[in-house]
């Protein structure tokens, strides 16, 4: 008997990240990065896989 083929998951929806960059008065640069909200079908897939639909939250860095 042949071994079962591995399960394959193909995700066609894409999440995007947005980065906003601000020059501050003190000369530093503030970068704020946030991921977009997953589409409903992608949210379903994340729920099935036990993953967060919005990993990472908001990331702020000052350079």
Secondary structure as GFF3:
##gff-version 3
##sequence-region A 1 63
A	DSSP	beta_strand	17	23	.	.	.	ID=ss1
A	DSSP	beta_strand	29	35	.	.	.	ID=ss2
A	DSSP	alpha_helix	40	49	.	.	.	ID=ss3
A	DSSP	beta_strand	58	62	.	.	.	ID=ss4
###
